[in-house]
């Protein structure tokens, strides 16, 4: 299985934010789209400048206090972003995400942002795959 299989099912929409937007703006996006991370982009989603997640907000809320909501996203985002490509192996990515303790990975092609996958997307894909295999086996046995 490839990353492209997950993208085909879930879609390639990616929510992005500019680095100078405030953490308050970020929180509004997280709530609006019911997501856990947003890709930070300087050019409306063409390239990845960073990623910022709920975890980043919580960590900075703890150290900086409530004033963090007025800070720019650039102040709390992660700039070392682990990315993947559509042709990458799904199981390898799942293992890397678990080992690195990351939940969201942008998908890039030739340096351009194309999608994002979460650990939840990968788990859902695998569950759907197992259910299809089960249904196929049950159908085979009942024939």
C-alpha positions in Angstrom: 0.0 0.0 0.0 1.1 3.5 -0.8 0.4 7.0 0.6 -1.5 7.7 -2.6 -4.1 5.0 -1.6 -4.9 6.9 1.5 -5.1 10.3 -0.3 -7.4 8.8 -3.0 -9.9 7.8 -0.2 -9.6 10.9 2.1 -8.9 13.6 -0.5 -6.1 16.0 -0.9 -7.4 19.1 0.8 -4.9 20.8 3.1 -5.6 23.6 5.5 -2.7 26.1 5.6 -1.8 29.2 7.5 0.7 32.0 7.0 3.6 32.3 9.5 2.6 35.8 10.6 -1.0 34.8 11.4 -1.7 34.7 15.2 -2.0 31.6 17.3 -5.6 32.8 17.9 -6.2 32.5 14.1 -4.7 29.0 14.2 -7.0 28.0 17.0 -10.0 29.2 14.9 -8.8 27.0 12.0 -8.3 24.0 14.2 -11.9 24.4 15.5 -13.5 25.2 12.1 -12.0 22.2 10.3 -11.9 19.9 13.4 -8.2 19.0 12.7 -5.1 18.7 14.9 -2.5 20.4 12.8 -2.1 23.0 10.1 0.7 23.3 7.5 2.4 26.7 7.6 3.1 28.1 4.2 4.4 31.4 2.9 2.8 31.0 -0.5 -0.8 29.9 0.1 -0.1 26.2 0.3 2.4 25.8 -2.5 5.3 24.9 -0.2 5.8 23.9 3.4 7.5 26.4 5.7 6.5 24.5 8.9 3.7 22.7 10.7 1.9 23.7 13.9 -0.2 21.4 15.9 -2.4 21.3 19.0 0.6 20.0 20.9 2.6 23.1 19.9 -0.1 25.3 21.3 -0.4 23.4 24.5 3.4 23.4 25.1 3.6 27.1 24.5 0.5 27.8 26.6 2.2 26.1 29.5 5.5 28.0 29.1 4.2 31.4 27.8 0.8 31.6 29.3 -2.4 32.8 27.7 -0.5 35.6 25.8 0.6 32.9 23.3 -2.7 33.4 21.4 -1.5 36.9 20.2 1.9 35.6 19.1 2.6 34.7 15.4 2.3 31.1 14.4 6.0 31.3 13.4 6.9 31.6 17.1 5.5 28.1 17.9 5.6 26.1 14.7 8.0 23.3 14.0 10.3 24.0 11.1 11.9 20.6 10.9 8.9 19.0 9.1 8.9 15.3 8.2 7.3 14.9 4.8 6.5 12.0 2.4 5.6 11.5 -1.2 2.5 9.8 -2.7 4.6 6.7 -3.8 6.0 6.1 -0.3 5.1 2.9 1.5 2.2 3.3 4.0 3.5 0.8 6.5 7.0 2.5 6.6 5.4 5.9 7.1 3.2 4.6 9.9 6.2 3.1 11.6 8.2 6.4 11.3 5.2 8.4 12.6 5.0 6.2 15.6 8.8 6.3 16.3 9.0 10.1 15.8 5.8 10.6 17.8 4.2 12.8 15.1 0.6 12.6 14.0 0.6 14.6 10.7 2.8 14.4 7.7 2.6 16.7 4.7 2.7 15.0 1.3 4.9 16.8 -1.2 5.7 16.3 -4.9 8.8 18.1 -6.3 8.8 20.3 -3.2 5.2 21.3 -3.6 2.5 20.6 -1.0 -0.1 18.1 -2.4 -1.9 16.6 0.7 -1.5 15.8 4.3 -2.0 12.4 6.1 -2.6 11.8 9.8 -2.0 8.8 11.8 -5.8 8.6 12.0 -6.1 8.5 8.2 -3.6 5.6 8.2 -5.5 3.7 10.9 -8.8 4.2 9.1 -7.4 3.1 5.8 -6.0 -0.1 7.4 -9.3 -0.9 9.2 -11.2 -0.4 5.9 -8.7 -2.7 4.2 -9.1 -5.4 6.9 -12.9 -5.1 6.7 -12.8 -5.6 2.9 -10.6 -8.7 3.3 -12.9 -10.1 6.0 -15.9 -9.6 3.8 -14.2 -11.2 0.8 -13.2 -14.2 2.9 -16.7 -14.6 4.4 -18.2 -14.4 0.9 -15.7 -17.0 -0.3 -16.5 -19.4 2.6 -20.2 -19.1 2.2 -20.2 -20.0 -1.5 
